[in-house]
Each structure stands twice: as C-alpha cells, then as structure tokens.
Amino acid sequence: MDAEALKKYSALHPKPAGLTLHYGTAGFRARAEQLDHVMFRMGLLAVLRSKAVVSTIGIMVTASHNPEEDNGVKLVDPLGEMLHPSWEEYATQLANAEEGELQKIMTEICQKAAVNQHEDASLFIGRDTRPSSEKLAQSVIDGIFVLGGQYHDYGLMTTPQLHYMVRCQNTQGQYGRATLEGYYEKLSKAFTELIKQSPSSGESQRYLKIDCANGIGALKLSEMKPYFPKEVLIHLYNDGTKEKLNHLCGADFVKVHQKPPRGLDMKPNERCCSFDGDADRIVYYYKDAAGHFHLLDGDKIATLISIFLKELLVKVGQTLRMAVVQTAYANGSSTRYLEETLKVPVHCVKTGVKHLHHKAQEFDVGVYFEANGHGTILFSKAAETNIRELAKEEKDDEKREAAKVLENMIDLINQTVGDAISDMLVIEAILALKGLTVQQWDALYMDLPNRLLKIEVADRRVIDTTDAERRAVTPPGLQDKIDALVKKYKLSRAFVRPSGTEDVVRIYAEADTQENADALAHEVSLAVYHLAGGKGAPPQPI
C-alpha cells in the first residue's frame, strides 16, 4: 500500500466535517454532493474485498428510487449477492474515518479479514442515469487506481445487470456471458422459447405499457427491444428525455400512492407496469371499466409465480421443496392464499432483501418478493441440475416438456437479485402460457385494506422488535396496547418497527374495511406517540 499516493489522492476527495454515514441494506445513500469521499473510499474497499475473496467485485453507483438529487453506492459480492455483513461494518468505518486515520483503518481491515495484499484485484463498475453518477464513478476509479486494482467500467447499466455480470465473471461464464449482449440474449432466448408454448391469445395479451421512472430501465429496454419476439409490443413511458428521475413516477410512487404515474395514459383494462429508478423493482396495475385503479404488487407477483412453478413441479413429479419468503408487510390475504389454497409453505423474515434472499436459499425453489416489488426466485444447485437432466433425458413426454419449461424459467430469472426486466418477462411468459388477463390474475385473491403510517420520535431505538418485526419488545406496554386495539377489528393485524434510516417509527395496519384499517393505524400511531416518545403534535385521524 503506497502511503504517499493514498494521502495525495485522499486529499482530492476530502470528507465533509461532521458527516457520518452508515452502510445499510442499500449501501450508502445521501445527497450527491456529500458522497465524493465515500466513492473514493469504496473504490479502496472494493480492491481489498476482491483481494480477500480472490474474485471480481462489483461497485454500483445508484440511489435507486430516491430523488434525482441523491446518489449512493453499493458493493456486489462474487456470486452477485449483497456485500457480506462483516464488510458492511468495514465500509461504515472507512467512510467515516478522518483523513489521517485512513491508512490505519485499512491496515486493520486487512488484518481482520486476512487480505493478501499480493493478490490481484478485479472490479466491475456500473452507474445509473443521475447527473452526478459519472463524476462519482470517477471517484471510485481513483480509489481503485491508488491500490493498483484492475477494473472494467460498464458505464450506464441497471443495478441487476451489474449483479449479473459479476456472477457471470466469477462462474467462468457458466451463468452466462459478462456482457450486455450476453444478458439480452440469454433472457430473450428463454422468453422466446417459453411463449412458443402459449395458446394463441392475440396481440392484446402481449401489449404492455411500461413506466420507466425516467431512469436507466428505459435505456436498457430500448437496447433490448430488437431481441424480443415480434409479438411482444412494449411501449415505454417516462423514458428520461423530459422529466426528472423518480419524480411522480416509478414503482415506489405507484405503490405508496396507490395511483398511476404521471406521464402514462391508461385506458380501461390495459396492462401496465412500473420500474423503479435503477430497475430492480416492478409493480403491475390496471384501471377497470369503472375507472378504479388496481395495483398488483410484490405479493401478487409472488403468488402468480408460485402457482405456475408449483403446477410444473407437480408435473415433473420431483419431490423438490418449494417455499415463499415474505416480510411482515405482506398482505394477510396473500399469506392465507399461499398457505391454505396453494398449500405452499410461507416464511416471514425481517425487512430487507438480504434477509429474504438468505432464507430463500434454504429451499430447492425459493420465491421471495417484498410487497414493494423487489424480488426473485432461487433454485438450489441440486434442483437446477435435476431439472436440466429431466429436460434432456426424461422419456415421459409430459414430464420432459414440463422440465423444459422449468429450465427456460431458470434461464429467464436473474437469481442474483430482484430485476425488473427479468421479472417482467417472467410475468409476461406466465400470463401468456396460462392465458390469463391482468384482471384474472388480480382476482386470485382480494387484498385486505391496509394503511402505512410513520410517526416521528426522538429516538427510534426505544422500539425493539421480535418475531420478524411483528411484535414490539420495548417500550413496555406498547405490544399489549397494540394487541388490545387489534381485537376491536375483524381480520385485523398491526405492527410497528423502527425505520432503518431515520428517526421515525413505521406503522402497518390491515383490517376488513379501509375505514377500520385507517382507524386501527391511527390508534396504534397514538399508542406509539405516547409510549415511544413522539415528537410534535399528536397524530390526527386519517
């Protein structure tokens, strides 16, 4: 490690006085102007991580669904998964270190993580379309340069595409080619094979309007269009040529506000979907003949995929263990439908993609989606090998054909992380193969009315939770109060959890009617306000 070079370059990327940032599930996120030093230092850390695991590591410059003025960075581990939790700690230490401590902290990381300084380092870099991303990516490159790492800069790409490239590289091409063309070809070939099997369902089944959140999704879908079969008619809206990223559009806006994005003209019963700013989330929606808006979120997506996969697994006759992983935010109706009607086991974990991904790895087929539309499907190595063998060798025609469909699904799914492009193609293939309209999909079960609120508190740490965040342990008396309130309403439940990023407490309530869900959410928010140190005026009824 060249101490002089480190000192010289670090001075070009000074840390603002008094700024403290934390590496969370989504990496670092902040206003773009506060991040120059963080980017430089994550370049340094990525080199150390690469040397430690002797693999290519990814660095993605994005703030996903945040406003355009923000930015962020996250590191991608060798198989396209999120950074190991122990290194999240190192990232936080390094980002917050004073100039004079950098060398010392890096030496400590090398000792703790047994980093061999003589190993080569290999990095892949990607960035979203934010005005600040190009300059911040250059700061990352400065950090890599100081420690002599080799890098490939992919420039503009979606977050899931970078995760995919990293996995391809570290599996020596077994997962696919580490190029955008390789990604487009693999997905489009699997998709084309799948829809060849579909009953002739006319062009209306294939007509899809996509809100791209004025982000990277529009650029990459435009590049991918020539690879799609001619029956697929996709129309891109909010493509970034006129409006700001994520402003009044995108998956997060549609989910939170339960209404269509600006800039997309919806006709009754047209199938529409929204990506988020870096294209790792997707939600579907439509307007019925009476003009009512219907949202099909991550829960509905997980259910559709589970129905399809379960049917195929029954056909191939293999005893593969399948499960769905959700968080406490999943609508109670979806959990009931999966467990009671589909007879698929459901597991609830703490909020945050890494918790869902980790749990899904325990099964042969693990389907996970957060209600916000971020999710994917994981196949165990044994299940994948088994399915590919059946698709080749099985003598029984029906079993072999079902195995071939499963094999194409495996190739269509980006197993590294939630991927809006891949998830969209999976959904479109399933709807085509099952001959389903978006209305029929929506009618599988009715969502219970729900309400999400947040309350400002002096210190969010006063609330501690257990049972995958569904029950509050502290402050004393809060859970008893919530239990008593829940008893007043039919089909109801409610929980509270501290935010991971700000001093607010999030409150979720559902019940048999919207009026009751709103009333329950309000009463729980009052309990939080009084028992957990609420700030400002007491919450008002909704």
C-alpha positions in Angstrom: 0.0 0.0 0.0 1.6 3.3 -1.1 1.0 5.6 1.8 2.1 8.7 -0.2 -0.3 8.0 -3.1 -3.1 7.3 -0.6 -2.5 10.6 1.2 -2.3 12.6 -2.1 -5.5 11.1 -3.7 -7.4 11.2 -0.4 -6.8 14.9 -0.2 -8.5 15.3 -3.6 -11.7 13.6 -2.1 -12.0 15.3 1.3 -14.6 14.2 3.9 -17.0 17.0 4.8 -16.6 17.9 8.5 -19.1 16.3 10.9 -20.7 14.0 8.3 -21.5 10.4 9.5 -23.0 7.8 7.1 -24.0 4.2 7.6 -23.7 1.3 5.1 -27.2 -0.4 5.2 -29.0 -2.9 3.0 -28.9 -0.5 0.1 -25.3 0.6 0.7 -24.7 4.3 1.2 -27.3 6.9 0.3 -27.1 10.6 0.7 -27.2 13.9 -1.2 -24.9 13.6 -4.2 -22.6 16.4 -3.1 -21.8 14.6 0.2 -20.6 11.4 -1.4 -17.3 12.2 -3.2 -15.1 10.9 -0.4 -17.3 7.8 0.1 -17.0 6.9 -3.5 -13.2 7.2 -3.4 -13.1 5.1 -0.2 -15.4 2.4 -1.6 -13.0 2.1 -4.5 -10.3 1.3 -1.9 -12.6 -1.1 0.0 -13.7 -2.9 -3.2 -10.0 -3.6 -4.0 -9.4 -5.1 -0.5 -12.6 -7.2 -0.8 -11.5 -8.5 -4.2 -8.1 -9.5 -2.8 -9.7 -11.1 0.2 -12.1 -13.4 -1.8 -9.8 -13.6 -4.9 -12.8 -12.8 -7.1 -14.3 -9.9 -9.1 -16.3 -7.5 -7.0 -19.0 -5.1 -8.3 -19.4 -1.4 -7.5 -22.8 0.2 -8.4 -23.3 3.9 -8.3 -27.1 4.5 -7.7 -29.6 5.6 -5.2 -32.4 3.5 -6.7 -35.9 5.0 -6.1 -34.5 8.1 -4.2 -34.9 11.6 -5.7 -32.6 12.6 -8.5 -30.5 14.9 -6.2 -29.4 11.9 -4.1 -26.9 9.2 -5.0 -25.4 6.2 -3.4 -23.0 3.2 -3.8 -23.2 -0.5 -3.0 -20.7 -3.3 -3.4 -21.6 -6.6 -5.0 -20.1 -9.9 -3.8 -18.7 -12.7 -6.1 -22.0 -14.5 -6.9 -23.9 -11.3 -7.5 -25.2 -11.2 -3.9 -25.0 -8.3 -1.5 -21.9 -7.4 0.4 -21.1 -9.7 3.4 -22.4 -8.2 6.7 -18.9 -8.1 8.3 -17.7 -5.9 5.4 -20.7 -3.6 5.8 -19.0 -2.7 9.1 -15.7 -2.1 7.4 -17.5 0.1 4.8 -19.0 2.3 7.5 -15.7 2.6 9.4 -13.8 3.6 6.3 -16.4 6.1 5.1 -16.4 7.9 8.4 -12.7 7.8 9.1 -10.8 11.1 9.4 -8.2 11.7 6.7 -5.3 10.9 9.0 -6.8 7.5 10.0 -7.4 6.0 6.6 -4.1 4.1 6.4 -4.5 2.7 9.9 -8.1 1.6 9.3 -7.3 -0.1 6.0 -4.4 -2.0 7.7 -6.8 -3.1 10.4 -9.3 -4.4 7.8 -6.5 -6.3 6.0 -5.6 -8.0 9.3 -9.1 -8.8 10.4 -10.2 -10.1 7.0 -6.9 -11.8 6.2 -6.4 -9.8 3.0 -3.4 -10.9 1.0 -2.0 -7.7 -0.4 -0.1 -9.5 -3.2 -3.3 -10.9 -4.8 -4.6 -9.1 -7.9 -7.8 -7.2 -7.6 -10.6 -7.1 -10.3 -13.6 -4.8 -10.2 -16.7 -4.2 -12.3 -18.3 -0.7 -12.2 -21.8 0.4 -13.2 -23.9 3.5 -12.8 -27.4 4.9 -13.2 -28.5 7.9 -15.2 -28.3 10.6 -12.4 -26.5 13.7 -13.4 -24.0 13.1 -10.6 -23.3 9.5 -11.3 -20.5 9.8 -13.9 -18.3 12.1 -11.7 -18.9 9.9 -8.7 -18.0 6.8 -10.6 -14.7 8.5 -11.5 -14.0 9.0 -7.7 -14.5 5.2 -7.3 -11.9 4.7 -10.1 -9.4 7.0 -8.3 -9.7 4.7 -5.3 -9.1 1.6 -7.3 -6.2 3.2 -9.1 -4.4 4.1 -5.8 -4.3 0.4 -4.8 -3.5 -0.9 -8.3 -6.7 -2.7 -9.0 -7.8 -3.7 -12.5 -11.3 -2.6 -13.4 -13.9 -2.7 -16.2 -16.3 0.3 -16.4 -19.6 -0.8 -17.9 -20.9 2.8 -17.8 -24.7 3.0 -17.7 -26.5 -0.1 -16.7 -29.3 -1.3 -14.3 -28.3 -2.5 -10.8 -29.4 -6.1 -11.5 -27.3 -6.1 -14.7 -24.2 -5.4 -12.7 -25.0 -8.1 -10.2 -25.5 -10.5 -13.2 -22.1 -9.5 -14.8 -20.3 -10.2 -11.5 -21.8 -13.7 -11.2 -21.0 -14.5 -14.9 -17.4 -13.4 -14.4 -16.9 -15.4 -11.2 -18.5 -18.6 -12.5 -16.2 -18.5 -15.6 -19.2 -17.9 -17.9 -21.3 -20.8 -16.5 -24.0 -18.4 -15.5 -23.8 -16.5 -18.9 -21.5 -14.1 -20.7 -20.5 -11.0 -18.7 -21.7 -8.5 -21.4 -24.9 -6.7 -22.0 -25.4 -8.6 -25.3 -24.9 -11.9 -23.3 -27.6 -10.7 -20.8 -30.1 -9.7 -23.5 -29.5 -12.9 -25.5 -29.9 -15.3 -22.5 -33.1 -13.7 -21.3 -34.7 -13.2 -24.7 -33.9 -16.8 -25.9 -35.5 -18.3 -22.7 -38.5 -15.9 -23.1 -39.0 -16.7 -26.8 -38.8 -20.5 -26.0 -41.5 -20.1 -23.3 -44.0 -18.1 -25.3 -43.8 -20.5 -28.2 -45.7 -22.9 -26.0 -48.5 -20.4 -25.2 -52.1 -20.9 -26.5 -52.7 -18.4 -29.3 -54.0 -15.4 -27.4 -53.9 -12.5 -29.7 -51.8 -9.3 -29.6 -53.8 -7.7 -26.8 -52.2 -10.3 -24.4 -48.7 -9.1 -25.4 -49.4 -5.3 -25.3 -47.7 -3.7 -22.3 -47.2 -0.1 -21.2 -44.1 0.4 -19.1 -43.3 3.4 -16.8 -39.5 3.5 -16.6 -39.3 6.1 -13.8 -37.3 8.4 -16.1 -34.4 6.1 -15.3 -31.9 3.5 -16.7 -34.7 1.0 -17.4 -35.8 2.9 -20.4 -32.3 2.9 -22.0 -31.7 -0.8 -21.4 -35.2 -1.8 -22.6 -34.7 0.2 -25.8 -31.4 -1.7 -26.3 -33.2 -5.0 -25.7 -36.2 -4.4 -27.9 -34.5 -5.9 -31.1 -34.0 -9.2 -29.1 -37.7 -9.6 -28.3 -40.0 -11.8 -30.5 -42.2 -9.7 -32.8 -45.5 -10.5 -30.9 -44.2 -8.5 -27.9 -45.4 -4.9 -28.1 -43.9 -2.8 -25.3 -44.4 0.9 -25.1 -42.1 2.9 -22.9 -43.2 5.9 -20.9 -41.2 8.3 -18.6 -38.1 7.4 -20.6 -36.0 10.2 -19.1 -36.0 12.5 -22.1 -38.3 15.1 -20.5 -38.8 14.7 -16.7 -36.7 14.1 -13.6 -35.8 10.6 -12.3 -38.5 9.1 -9.9 -40.5 12.3 -9.9 -44.2 11.4 -9.6 -43.5 8.1 -11.3 -41.8 4.7 -10.8 -42.7 1.6 -8.8 -42.2 3.2 -5.4 -44.5 6.2 -6.2 -47.2 3.9 -7.6 -47.0 1.5 -4.6 -47.0 4.2 -1.9 -49.7 6.5 -3.5 -51.8 3.6 -5.0 -52.3 5.6 -8.2 -50.9 5.6 -11.7 -47.7 7.5 -12.5 -47.6 10.9 -14.3 -46.9 10.7 -18.0 -48.7 7.3 -18.6 -52.1 7.4 -20.3 -54.1 4.4 -19.0 -57.1 3.0 -20.9 -59.5 0.7 -19.1 -58.2 -2.9 -18.6 -54.8 -2.2 -20.2 -51.8 -4.0 -18.6 -49.3 -1.5 -17.2 -46.2 -1.8 -15.0 -43.6 0.5 -13.4 -39.9 0.0 -12.8 -38.0 2.0 -10.1 -35.0 4.3 -10.9 -32.4 1.5 -11.1 -34.8 -1.2 -12.4 -34.6 -3.7 -9.5 -38.3 -3.3 -8.6 -41.5 -3.8 -10.5 -45.2 -3.5 -9.8 -48.2 -4.1 -12.2 -51.5 -2.3 -12.3 -54.6 -1.5 -14.4 -57.8 0.6 -14.4 -61.1 -1.2 -14.6 -64.1 -0.2 -16.7 -65.4 1.9 -13.8 -62.1 3.8 -13.6 -60.9 2.2 -10.4 -57.1 1.7 -10.0 -55.9 -1.8 -9.2 -52.3 -2.5 -8.0 -50.6 -5.9 -8.4 -47.6 -5.6 -6.1 -44.9 -7.9 -5.0 -47.3 -10.2 -3.1 -49.5 -10.7 -6.2 -46.3 -11.3 -8.3 -45.0 -13.9 -5.8 -48.4 -15.6 -5.9 -48.7 -15.8 -9.7 -45.1 -17.2 -9.9 -45.8 -19.7 -7.1 -49.0 -21.1 -8.8 -47.1 -21.6 -12.1 -44.0 -23.2 -10.5 -46.0 -25.5 -8.3 -48.0 -26.8 -11.3 -44.8 -27.6 -13.1 -43.1 -29.2 -10.1 -46.2 -31.5 -9.7 -46.0 -32.4 -13.4 -42.3 -33.3 -13.3 -43.1 -35.4 -10.3 -40.0 -34.4 -8.3 -40.0 -34.0 -4.6 -38.5 -30.6 -4.6 -39.1 -28.3 -1.6 -40.6 -25.0 -2.6 -41.4 -22.1 -0.3 -42.3 -18.4 -0.4 -40.5 -15.9 1.8 -42.3 -12.6 2.8 -41.9 -9.8 5.3 -44.4 -8.5 7.8 -45.6 -6.0 5.2 -47.0 -8.8 3.0 -50.8 -8.5 2.8 -52.5 -11.1 5.0 -54.7 -12.3 2.1 -51.7 -13.3 0.1 -50.2 -15.3 3.0 -53.6 -17.0 3.6 -54.0 -17.8 -0.2 -50.5 -19.3 -0.5 -50.8 -21.4 2.7 -54.4 -22.5 2.6 -55.3 -22.6 -1.1 -51.9 -23.3 -2.8 -50.6 -25.3 0.1 -47.1 -23.7 -0.3 -45.2 -23.0 3.0 -44.7 -19.3 3.7 -41.8 -17.9 5.9 -41.7 -14.4 7.4 -38.4 -12.7 7.9 -37.2 -9.2 8.9 -37.5 -6.4 6.3 -34.6 -6.1 3.9 -33.7 -8.0 0.8 -30.7 -9.7 2.3 -32.9 -11.4 4.9 -35.3 -12.7 2.2 -32.5 -13.9 -0.1 -30.8 -15.7 2.7 -34.0 -17.6 3.8 -34.9 -18.4 0.2 -31.5 -20.2 -0.2 -32.7 -22.9 2.2 -35.1 -24.4 -0.3 -34.9 -26.2 -3.7 -37.1 -23.5 -5.1 -37.4 -20.2 -3.0 -39.7 -17.5 -4.2 -39.2 -14.1 -2.4 -40.7 -10.7 -3.0 -41.2 -7.7 -0.9 -44.5 -6.0 -1.2 -42.7 -3.1 -2.9 -42.0 -5.3 -5.9 -38.4 -6.3 -5.3 -37.8 -10.0 -5.5 -36.6 -13.0 -7.5 -36.7 -16.8 -7.5 -33.7 -19.0 -6.3 -33.1 -22.6 -7.4 -30.7 -24.8 -5.5 -27.8 -26.3 -7.4 -29.2 -29.8 -7.0 -32.7 -28.7 -8.2 -31.3 -27.0 -11.2 -29.1 -30.0 -12.2 -32.1 -32.3 -11.7 -34.4 -30.1 -13.9 -31.8 -29.8 -16.7 -31.3 -33.6 -16.7 -35.0 -34.3 -16.9 -35.4 -31.8 -19.8 -32.8 -33.8 -21.7 -33.3 -37.4 -20.6 -36.9 -37.9 -19.4 -38.8 -40.5 -21.5 -42.3 -39.4 -20.5 -43.4 -36.6 -22.8 -45.4 -34.6 -20.4 -42.7 -34.7 -17.7 -40.0 -33.7 -20.2 -42.0 -30.8 -21.6 -42.7 -29.5 -18.0 -39.0 -29.8 -17.2 -38.1 -27.8 -20.4 -40.5 -25.0 -19.3 -38.8 -25.0 -15.8 -35.3 -25.0 -17.5 -36.3 -21.9 -19.5 -37.7 -20.2 -16.4 -34.3 -20.8 -14.6 -32.6 -19.1 -17.6 -35.1 -16.2 -17.7 -34.8 -15.5 -13.9 -31.9 -13.3 -12.6 -31.1 -15.3 -9.5 -28.7 -12.7 -8.2 -31.1 -10.0 -7.1 -34.5 -8.5 -7.9 -34.5 -7.5 -11.6 -37.4 -5.5 -13.1 -36.6 -6.6 -16.7 -36.3 -10.3 -15.9 -39.3 -10.3 -13.5 -41.4 -8.5 -16.2 -40.5 -11.2 -18.8 -41.3 -14.0 -16.2 -44.7 -12.5 -15.5 -45.5 -11.9 -19.2 -44.5 -15.5 -20.1 -46.7 -16.9 -17.3 -49.7 -14.8 -18.3 -49.3 -15.9 -21.9 -48.8 -19.6 -21.0 -51.8 -19.7 -18.7 -53.9 -17.5 -21.0 -54.6 -15.1 -18.1 -55.6 -11.4 -18.3 -54.4 -9.0 -15.7 -57.9 -8.9 -14.3 -58.0 -12.7 -13.8 -54.6 -12.6 -12.2 -55.8 -9.8 -9.8 -58.9 -11.8 -8.9 -56.9 -14.7 -7.4 -57.4 -13.1 -4.0 -58.6 -9.8 -2.7 -56.1 -7.7 -0.8 -57.1 -6.8 2.7 -57.5 -3.0 3.1 -54.4 -1.6 4.8 -52.7 1.6 5.8 -49.0 2.5 6.3 -48.1 5.5 8.6 -45.0 6.9 10.1 -44.5 8.8 13.4 -41.6 11.0 14.2 -39.9 10.0 17.5 -37.0 11.5 19.5 -35.1 8.2 19.2 -36.2 5.2 17.1 -34.0 2.8 19.2 -36.6 2.9 22.0 -38.5 0.4 19.9 -37.1 -3.1 19.7 -39.0 -6.0 17.9 -39.0 -9.7 17.7 -40.8 -12.4 15.6 -39.6 -11.0 12.2 -40.5 -7.5 13.4 -44.2 -8.4 14.0 -44.1 -7.8 17.8 -42.6 -5.0 19.9 -40.5 -6.0 22.9 -39.9 -2.4 24.1 -41.1 0.1 25.3 -43.0 -1.7 28.0 -46.8 -1.8 27.4 -46.8 -1.0 23.7 -47.4 -4.5 22.4 -50.2 -5.1 25.0 -51.8 -1.9 23.8 -51.5 -3.0 20.1 -52.9 -6.4 20.9 -55.9 -4.8 22.6 -56.5 -2.5 19.6 -56.3 -5.3 17.1 -59.0 -7.2 18.9 -61.5 -4.5 18.1 -61.5 -5.1 14.4 -62.2 -8.1 12.1 -59.4 -9.8 10.0 -57.0 -7.3 11.6 -53.4 -7.1 12.5 -50.9 -4.3 13.1 -47.2 -4.0 13.9 -44.7 -1.2 14.4 -41.0 -1.1 13.6 -38.2 1.5 13.7 -37.0 2.8 10.4 -33.6 1.7 9.4 -32.6 5.2 8.2 -34.4 8.0 10.0 -35.9 8.7 13.5 -39.4 7.5 12.6 -41.4 4.5 13.5 -43.3 2.8 10.7 -46.9 1.5 11.4 -48.7 -1.0 9.4 -52.4 -2.0 9.9 -54.8 -4.1 8.0 -58.5 -4.9 8.6 -61.7 -6.0 6.9 -62.6 -2.5 5.6 -60.4 0.6 4.7 -62.2 2.6 7.4 -61.2 0.0 10.0 -57.7 -0.3 8.7 -57.3 3.6 8.9 -58.9 3.7 12.4 -56.6 0.9 13.7 -53.5 2.5 12.1 -54.4 5.8 13.8 -55.0 4.3 17.2 -51.7 2.4 17.0 -49.9 5.6 16.0 -51.3 7.4 19.1 -50.0 4.5 21.3 -46.6 4.9 19.7 -46.7 8.6 20.1 -47.5 8.4 23.9 -45.3 5.3 24.8 -42.3 5.8 22.5 -41.5 9.5 22.7 -43.4 11.0 19.8 -42.3 14.5 18.5 -44.5 17.4 17.7 -48.3 17.4 17.8 -50.2 14.1 18.4 -51.1 12.3 15.1 -54.5 13.3 13.7 -57.2 10.8 12.4 -56.8 9.9 8.7 
